[in-house]
Amino acid sequence: MKFSIAVNMERSHADQDMRQVARNALDLVRMAEQGGFEIAWAAEHHAIELTVGPNPFTILMHWAAHTTHIRLGTAVVVAPYWHPIRLAGEAALFDIFSDGRLELGLGRGAFQYEFDRMAGGIEQRRGGTYLREILPVVQALWKGDTEHNGEIWQFPLATSVPKPLQHPHPPIWVAARDPDTFAWAIGSGANILATPLSRPHAEVETLGRRFDETIARFPELGRPRFLMLRRACVYRHAEDWRVPVETSIAHDKEFDSLFRNIGGVTNGFVMPEQPHAVQSHGDDLANTVLDRMVFGTPDQVIARLIEYEAVGVDQFCYGASFGLPHAVACRSLELFITEVMPHFAERTGAATVAA
């Protein structure tokens, strides 16, 4: 198992200096590079302070300027918000500027709030149609002149300028949860970005079975990579659970408000249906969060990640951004690097020797 990290720039109140928010995100990316993470991922979101990401390539360019070898990925470019020619060109240009470090992740989009403002109000569930059309067009544009007359986009003969540095193109990832998207993505030669969101741990096993069943249908393509994203926090003592758990609960209220299109957004800040009163939650809710997320002492986190590995996950994505105080986030990442990751490096080394 290898490791990547998803880092968002997030603001919880208007008094936060956006420059410091950007510095905090970069701190985590640079720590991840020094600690041996393979990829750092940036998201695309619009008009919400919960995740500040109007252009993931701009964020990645900032990170590229302050790193040397960690690969840099979009998780994800939201297909309905892009024209294929623009996406092909911007992705290729970043690949050149980053010396061939791009990992291009695409998805259909998550929040109707954004679709109402960025995609003419189309239904969020229609985003899959855009995703399925844009990917092969971008690949064709990277090869050379192509014209396109699709359901969504039409244009005369054109090509991507520039072309990507990586050959034949940067690795492609698709955000997938449902069986049809798994099948389409793997059949298209893409790797899989999956997340159980805030669902029970059993969802990890469900996604693992879905991956296995799907790759069995395409034996001629070889095995794509299988990434799973989950919020993570490592702490020294088991009794230190309270800050990450309560922060996760508060974050879920905002995410769920957007995901289910309830509540509201005022000046970019999400106003959930219910207030962020997390102190009164009982042990049952805390235990639910601890069961679902990758929270715990180093030994507890290692045990949980072995379960992810057992269902075929070869890239665990450490979800770093859910409102943690920056000092807590940094300490968690430090513990993950020094006390969790070496366990998996040793397992990989042992397997190599045995082979």
N, C-alpha and C positions, 0 to 999 in steps of 0.2 A: 504493500500500500504506500502510495505517495500522498503528498499533502499540498493543498492550495488554500488560499485565504480570500474570503470575500470581505471587502472593506468599503463601507459607505460613508459619505460625508452627511452627517445628520445634525439637525438643530432641534432642540426641544423648546426654546424660547427665544424671543427677539433680541435679548441682551447678549446672546452668544456672538462673538466676533467670528465672522466667516473665515477670516484668515487663520485663526487658531484652529477652527474645525478642520481646515485643509491640512494644517501642520500635523494635527493629531492623526489624521488618516495616513499621511506620509510616514509618520513615526512607525505605525504598525506595518506598513509595507516594507520599510527598510529593515525592521526587526525580522520580518518573515524571510527576506532575502538572506540576511546574515545567518538565520537559523536553518536554512536548507529547504524552505518551501519551494515548490516548483513553479507555481503560478499565483499571481495576484489578480483578482477579478474586480472590475468596476461595473456598476449598474447604470441603466438609463431610466430616469424618471423625470417628470415635468410638473412644475407648479406645486410641489409638496416639499416641505422642509424635512420631512421624515427621512427622505433620501434625496440629497441634492445631486442631480446627475443629468443636466440637460444635454450633454454630449459625452458619452463614455470615452471617446477617443481623446478629448481634451484632458480628461482626468488622467488617462493612461500616459499622455505625453508628459504631463507634470511628473508622474512617477518615473517614467523612462529617463528623465533628465537627472534623477537623483538615485538611480540604481544602475547596475551593470549587467546582470545576468538573469535575474528572475524573469520568467515569461509573464506577459501582461495580456489579460483577456477581458472581453466584454461579456458580462453576465447580467443582462443580455441586451443586445441591440433589439429594439422592438420593431418588428417588421412593418407594421402599418404606418409608422411614422417616417419611413424612409423611401426615397426613390432608388431603384437598383443601381443606376449609374452613379449617383452620389455615394451610396454605400460602398460600392466596389472601389471607387477612387479614394475615399477617405480611409478605408481599411488598408488599402495598398500603400498609401502614403505613410500611415502610421507604421506599417511593417518596415518600410525603408528607414524612417527616422529612428526606429527602435532597434535597428540592426537585426531584423528578422525575429522579433520576439512576440509577434501577435498570435493570440489564440482567439478566433472569432466565434463568439457564442451568439446565437440568435434565438428569439422567442416570439410568441404571439402577443404578449402583453398581459397585464394582470388587473388593472384598475379601470373601471368604467369612467371614473372621474377624469382620468387622463384621456381616454378615448373621446370623451365629450369635448375636449379642448384641443386635442392634437390630431384626431382622425375623423373629424366631421360628425362625431356622434354615432358612428357605427357601433353595433353591439360588440362587446369585448370578445364574445365567443367566435366572431367572424375573423378574429386575428389569425387563426390558423390558416385560412385561405390565403392571406397575404404572405405568411411564412412559407407555405408550400410553393408559392409562385416566385418569391424573391430569391431563394437560395440557388436554384439552378441558373437563374439569369445572372446573378453575380459571378458564379463560376464560369459561365460562358464569356462574360465581359472580361474576366481575367485572362482568358485564353486569347482573345482578339476580337475582331469585328463581329458583331452580331446584331440582328434586329429582333424586335420582340413585339408580338401582338397577342397579349394575354388578356385574361379577364379583367385585371386591375390596371396594368401598365401597358402602354404601347409606345414604341419609339422606333425611328429608322436606324439604319446601320450606325453603330457606335462601338467604342471599346473603352475599357478602363484605362484612364491615364492618371497616375502611373500604373504599372503592373507591380504586384507584390514581389518582395525580395525572395520569400520562401518559394520553393518549387516542389510540386506544381502549384501549390497555394498554401496559405496558412492553415493549420488544423482548424476544422469546423466542428462546432458543438451545437446541439439543439436542446433547448429546455423542453423536457418531455415528462408527462405523467400518465396520460391515457394510452391504452394499447395501440390505437391508430397512429399516434404521434411517434411512439417508439418504433413501430414498423416502418413508417415513412422515413424517419431520420436515419435509422440503421441501413435501410435500403438505399438511401442517398449517400452512404459512406460517411455519415457524421458520427461523432462521439455523442454521448448522452450526458446532459446535465439534469439531474433529478433532485427533488427535495420533498421530504415528507411534510414540509411546512410545520405546523404545530400539531400534527396528527399523532396518534399513539405510536409507540415504537414498532408495533406490528406492521405499520405502513412501510417501514424499511424492508421488511421481509417481502411484502407484497411487491414493491418496486424491484427488488432483486429477482423474484420469480418472473416478473414481467420482462426484465432484461434477458434472463436466460431463455425464456420461451421464444423471445423475438430473435435472438442471435441464432437459435437453432433453425430458424426459417431461412437464414442467409449464410449457410456454411461456406459458400464461395468467397465471401467478403472478408473473412478473418474477423477477429474479435475487436470491436471498437473499445474505446476507453469508457469507463462507467464512473462518473463523479456523483457523489451525493453531498448535498449541502445541509448542514444543521448548525444551529447556534451552539457555540462552545464556550465554556469557561472552566478554567482549572484553578483550584485554590488549595492551599496547603493543608487545611484542616476541614474535616467534614462539616463542622458547625459553621463554616463560613459561607453557607449556601444562600443566606438571606438576600444579599445585594443582587447577585445575578438572577435569582428567582423573581424577586419583586420587580426588578427592571424588566425582565422578560414578560411578566404579566402586563405591566404598563405598556410595553411596546406592542403586545398582542392586541390590546384594545384599539390602538390606532390602526394597526395593520388590518384587523378584522373590519373596522369601520370603512376603510377603503375597499377591501376585498369584497365585502357584501354590499357596498354602495349605500351605507347608512351613515348617520351622523352628519358631519359637515366639515368644511375646510375654511378657515378664516385667515386671510393674509398668508396662506401657505401652510398654516399649522392645522393639523388634523384635530377636530373636536369630536371625540368618540361619543356614542350614545350615552355611555355611563362615565362618570368621572374616574380619574386615575387613583382611586382609593385602594391601594394595595396592602396597607398595613393590617386591614381587618380580615384578609383572606386566611382561612384555616389551613391546618396541616394537610388536608386532602388535596387542595389545589396546589400547594407547594410540592407535595409528593408527585402529583401529576406532571408538573413541569420538570422535576428532577428525572422522572422516568422517560420523558419524551426528548429532552435536550441532552447534549453531551456536556453535562455539568458534573463536577465532582473533583475529588482528589486525583493525583496522577494515576494511582492504581485503579480507581473507579473508571476513569476515562479510558485507560488502556483496555480494561475489560469490555467496555462498551464498544470501542473501535474494533476489537476482535470480532464482535458480532456483526459489524458492518462488513468487515473483510470476508466473513464467512458467507455472506450473500452475494459476493462478487464485486463489491465496491473496491476499485483499485486506485481511486483518488478521493480522499476525504477532504471536503471543503469546509474549512474552519470558519463558521459564521461569526465574525468578530464584532459586528455592528448591530447592537440592539439597545443602545442607550446607556451602556456601562460608563461609569466615571473613567476618564482616560487612564488614571493611575491603576485602576483595577484591571482594565483591558490590557495594559502593558504587562502587569504582573502575571496575568493569566497566560498571555502569549509566551512570556519567558518560561513559565513552568511547562507549558506544552512543548516548547522547543527542547528544553534541557532534560525533562523527565518522562515525556510521553513518546516523542518521535524516536529517540534512540532504541526503544523497545522494538519498533518496527524495522529499523535499519538492521538490528541484530537478527531479526527473523528473516529478512531478505538475504542477508549475508549467509546465514546458516543454510537457507534453501539453495543458494548458489553453490556452496561448497558440496552439499549433498548431491546436487545434480552432476 
